[in-house]
Amino acid sequence: GVGGYTKIVDQSLEEWRSIIDTNLSGVFHCCRSAIPHLRRRGGGFIINISSLAGKNAFPMGGAYCSSKAALNMFSEVLMQEVRYDDIRVSYVMPGSVTTAFDGGRAHAGSEWKMTAEDVAEVVLDIVSINRRTLASRVEMRPSKPKK
């Protein structure tokens, strides 16, 4: 995903569209392309990576928070539409993660953040659950957040 930290009143339409197109429309295109293949093989998983920003707004996060909130609802709708095709749709909402948003490196004082590997472990846990169970929404937070 992509983000930008701009007040809504100052955000260009180009930046708004870029964030929405990447974080929401990009996922739509990927899911729409994957579903016929998953149906042919008898099912599978779609796991969308969202953000806690999709439920917890913050100033200067209008496009980012909106895109992630929409991604959450998109994932809920898609889950209901394809679950009887044995396609399990989940979305993971990580909180603070050291990612390319902050240069992809740990900065002094950011040791408390989760890593991309932490998120990947949760994804592996989701696909390991028995077929009777669906973890449709998973929230992740650092266990010891910055005070």
RAHU-V220290 format. One record per backbone hydrogen bond with DSSP energy under -0.5 kcal/mol. NH is the residue of the N-H (numbers start at 0). CO is the residue of the C=O. If there is no record, write none. Layout:
<<NH CO> <NH CO>>
This chain:
<<5 3> <5 59> <9 6> <10 6> <10 7> <15 11> <16 12> <17 13> <18 14> <19 15> <20 16> <21 17> <22 18> <23 19> <24 19> <25 20> <27 23> <28 24> <29 25> <30 26> <31 27> <32 28> <33 29> <34 30> <35 31> <36 32> <37 33> <38 34> <39 35> <40 36> <41 38> <42 37> <43 85> <45 87> <47 45> <47 89> <49 47> <49 91> <51 93> <53 50> <54 51> <55 51> <56 54> <60 57> <61 5> <64 60> <65 61> <66 62> <67 63> <68 64> <69 65> <70 66> <71 67> <72 68> <73 69> <74 70> <75 71> <76 72> <77 73> <78 74> <79 75> <80 76> <81 77> <82 78> <84 81> <85 82> <86 81> <87 43> <87 85> <88 86> <89 45> <89 87> <90 135> <91 47> <92 137> <93 91> <94 139> <97 113> <98 96> <101 98> <102 99> <103 98> <104 101> <109 106> <112 109> <113 95> <118 114> <119 115> <120 116> <121 117> <122 118> <123 119> <124 120> <125 121> <126 122> <127 123> <127 124> <128 124> <128 125> <132 129> <135 133> <137 90> <139 92> <144 141>>
